[in-house]
Amino acid sequence: MVDYKDIIRIILISFIITLILGPILIPILRRLKVGQSIRQEGPKTHLKKSGTPTMGGVMILGALLITTFTSGFINRDLIILIIITLAFGAIGFIDDFIKVVLKRSLGLKAYQKLIGQIIVAVILAIYQSNNTVFGTQIFVPFFDRLIVDLGILYIPFIIFVVVGTVNSVNLTDGLDGLASGVTLIVLAFFSLVSMKMGFYSITIFSAALAGGCLGFLKYNAYPAKVFMGDTGSLALGGAVATIAVMLNLPLIIPIVGGIYFMEALSVIIQVVWFKTTGKRVFKMSPLHHHYELMGWKETKVVTSFWFATVFLCLIGVYGLRYFI
C-alpha cells in the first residue's frame, strides 16, 4: 500500500540525490569536454549555449536507481520499468557518446536508433500482453470504463505509441528546462493516477523519476548549466510511454503529453508542407522555436508550456474519472 506521504517522501529523496549528484557529475562532464553542439540554423540566441555540458540525463537516472532500489517496493513490474527506461537511455547515451566524445556530429544513424527503439518497444509490448489480466486490452479515457481489446493489433500499436512518445520527448528537449519541467508534471500526474488505480510499483517509479526531474531543473533551468542530452530525453520518453502502457492507458499520452504531441506534429507538418509547397507553416520547428522567433523569451515559452501541461493533466484526470 502506498499513500500520498510515500509519494512525497520518494520525490524528496530523489530530488536531494539529484542535487548532490549535480556538483559531482557536471565538473566531470566539463573535464571530459562533452559540450553541446548548437545547430547553426537554429535561433541565434542559442549559439551562446555551445559547449554547455550535455549527457546530464545520467543524473536523473542515477537518482532513479538509488531511490527505487532503496524504496522497499521492488517487484517485477518495477524492474521492467527500470530496464526499459535504461534501455532507451542507453540508446541515447550511445548517440551522445558518438557525437560529443568521439566528435562524430551525426551520432547514431536514424535507422539505427529506430531499430533499437522498436526492439525495446516490442519487448515491452510482449511483456505487458502476457503478464497482466488485461492482456491486449487498453482503457479508453472519457468513456465509462470502456475497455477495448486490440488483439493482434496490440503489439504494432504499442510500438507506434512508445517510439512516437520517445522521439516526441526528444524533440521537446530544445529549451532550458522545457523537457524536464513538462515531464516532471506528467510524472506527477502518473504518480497520483497509478496510486489511485492500485499500481503501487508504478507510483514509486513515477515519483522517483519526478524527483529526479525536479532536482535536474536546479541545473537545467535557464540559464542551463547542463543539458540532459539524448541520454536523458530518450530515457524520459521511454519511461513515460512505459508507465502509460503498464497502466493500460496509452491513449492518455496525447492528452497529458499534449506538448510532446504538438512538438512532434509541428515537425511533421513543417517537413511535409515544405516538401509539398516549398513554404513553411511555422517560422521554425519544433514548435518552441516558432514562439522564440515570434519574439517570446525562452523563459516565457518554457513556463507557458509548463502551465499548458498542468492544464492538460487536469483534463487527463477528468478523462480518467471512471477508472480512478
N, C-alpha and C positions, 0 to 999 in steps of 0.2 A: 504494500500500500504506500502510495506517495501522495503528499499533500502540498499545499502552497509553500509551506515552510521549507520543504525539501527542495522545491524549485529555486527558491531564493538562496538557500544555502549552496546549492550546486553552482548557480550563476556566480555568486560571490567568490567561491573557491577558484573557479576557472578564471574569473576576472583578475583576481590577485596573482595567480600563477602567470598569466599573460603579462601583467605589469612587471613582474620580476624577470621574465624571460627577455623583455624588450632591451634593457640596458646590457644584457649579456650577448644576445644574438645580433643586434644592429651593428655594434662595432666589429663583430666578426665578419658580417656581410660587407662592411666597408673595406676591411682589410683584404677580403677576397676580391674586391673590386667588381662585385656583382651589381653594377649600376644599370638602371633602366634606360633603354634607348627610346627616344621620343620621335614619333613619326614626323618627318618634315612637312607632310601635307596636312597635319593636324593643326588645331588652333595655335597661333604663335605664342600665346600666353603660356603654353605648356613647355616651351623649349627650355625654360629655366629649371624644369624638373629633371632634365637629363642628368644622369649619374646618381640619382637617388637610389639607395639600395632597394633591391627587389627580392623576391623569394621569401618575403616575410610571413607567408602563409604557414611556414613551419612553426611559428609562434602559436598560432591558433591551434594547429594540430597537436603540438606538444601539450598545451593546456588541456585539450580534449582528452588525450590519452591518460594523462596523470589524473584528471578529475574522475573520469569514468571508471578507471581501474581501482580507484580508492573509494568508490561510492558505496560498495557493498551490494550493488544491484546487478551484478554480472549475470547474464543469461545468453542463450543462443541468439536471440534477436539483436541484442546489443552488440554482440561480437560481429554479426553480419553487417550491422550499421557501420561499425568501425572499419571493417575490412573493405567494404565498398567505397567508403569515403577516402580511405588511404589509397585505394587503387586509383581513383580519379586524381587524387593528389599526386600520386607517383607519375602519372602521365604528364601532369602539369610540371612536376619537378624536372623530369627528363627534358621537356621542352625548354624550360627556363635555363637548365644547366647548359644545354647546347647553345642557346642564344647568348647568355651573359658570361658563362665561364669559358666555353670553347670558342666564343666570339663568332659563331655562325649565325648570322642575323635571322635566318628563316626558321631556325629551330626544327622541330619535327615537321615533316610534310603533312599537309592537311589530311591526306588519306590514312597516314599512319596514326594520327590522333583519333580519327573517326573509327578506324578498325579497333583500336584499343578501347574506346568508349563503348562501342557496340558489344564487344566481348564481355565487358563488365556488366553492361545492362542486361545481357542475356542471362548471365549468372544470377543476377538479382531477380529477374522475371521467373526463372525456373525455381529458385528457392521459394519465392512468395507463393507461386501457384501450387506448390507441393507441400507447403508447411503451414498452411492456415486453413481454418474451417471454411473460409470464403473462396478458396481456390482461385478460379479465374473471374470472380465477381468483383465489381467495383461499386462504390457508393456514388449516388448522383446528388450533388448539393441542390438545395432549394425545393426538393420534392420529398414528400412524406415517406421517409425510409425506403426510397426507391433504390433497388439494387439490380444491376444489370450484369448478366453473365456473358463475357466476351468469347468464351470458348477458345477455339483455335486462333482467334484474333488477339488474344490476350498478350502473348509474347511480343509480336510485332508492335502492338500498341504501346506496351511498356517501354520497348526500345526507343520508340519515337519520343515518348514523354521524357525519358531520362536523358537521352542525348540532346534533345531540344533544350531542356532545362539547364543542363551543364553548360552548353555553349551560350545560352542567353545570359546566364550569370557572368560568364567570361566577358561578354560584350558590355555588361553593365559596369564592369571594373575599369572605368576610364577617368574618374574624377576622385579626388582625395575624399575618402570616407564614404563614397557612394555605395559600392557593393557591400562593404562591411556593415554599414548602417542599415541598408534595406534588408539585408539578410538577418541581421540581429532582430529586427521587428518580426520578420517572417518566422524565425525560430522561436521567438517568444509566443507567437500565435500557436505554433505546433506544440510547444510545451504544455500550454493550457488545454488545448483540444485533446491531445493524447492522454493527459491525466483524466479528463472527464470521460474519455472512452475506455479507460482502464488499461491502456498500453503503457505501463509504467517504465519499461526499459527505454521506450522512445522518448518519454518525458525526461528522463535523466540525460539521455544523449542530446536532445534538443536544448535543454537548459545549459549543459556543459559547453556546447558549441556557441550558444548565445553569449555566455560569459566570456568565451574566447574572443568573439567579435567585439564585445564591449571593451575589453581590455586593449584589443588591437587598435580601436579607434583613438586611444590615447596617443598612438604613434602615427596613425594613418589619417587622422582628421587634418584639414587644411591648416598650415602647410605641412604636407606629409613628410615624416622623417623616414618612412619605409613604405614600400608597396607590397601587396600580398603576392603579386605575380600569378602566373598560371597555376603555380603550386597551391595557392590559396583559393583562387576563383573556381578552378575545376573541382577542387575538394568540396567547397561550399555548395556548388551546383549539384554535385553528386549527392551530398548529404540531404539537401532539400528534396531532391527527387526521390531518394530512397525512403525518407521519412513519409512522404505522401503515398508512395507505393505500399509501404508496410502498414499504413493506416487504411489502405484500400480507398484512398482519396486522391488519386492522380488528377482528377478533374478540378480539384480545388487550386491547383498550381496557377493556372491562368488568371485566377481571381486574386488570391493573396499575393502572388508573384506577378501582378499586372505590370510592374515596372520592368521586370525581366522580359515579359512578353512584348511590351511596346518597344523596348530597345532592340530586340531581335527583329521584330516586324518592320521597324524603321529601316534597318539594313536591307532586308529583303525587298521592300518597296523601292528603296533608292536604287539598288542594283538593277532590278527588273525594269523599272521605269527609264533609267538612264540607257540601258542596252536597247530598249524599245524605241525611245524617242530622242535620245541624246540630251535630255534635260533632266534636272534634278527636282525632286519633290521637297527635300529638306536642304537647308544650307550645308549641312554635313551630317553624316550618320556615324555612329549610333545617335539616338535622339538627344542625349545630353549635350552633345557638341552643337546641335542645332540651336538649342537655347543659349549656349555660350555665344555663338555668332550673332544671335539676336540682341546681344548686349547684356545678358544676365551675368552676374558674377558667379564664379564657380560655387561659392558657398550657398548662394541663393538656389541654384539648380539642385544641389545636394539636399538641402533642407526641404525644398519643395517635394522632391521625390520621396524623402523620408515620410513627410506628412501624408502624401498620397498613399504610401504603403500602409500607414496606420489606418487610414480610411478604408482601404481595400480589405484589410484584415478584419475590420469591424463588419464589413459586408460578408466576409467569409464566415464569421461567427454566426451571423443571421442565417446564412445559407446552410449551416450545419445544425440548426436548432433541433431538427428531428433526430439527429444522431448523437448529440451530447447532452 
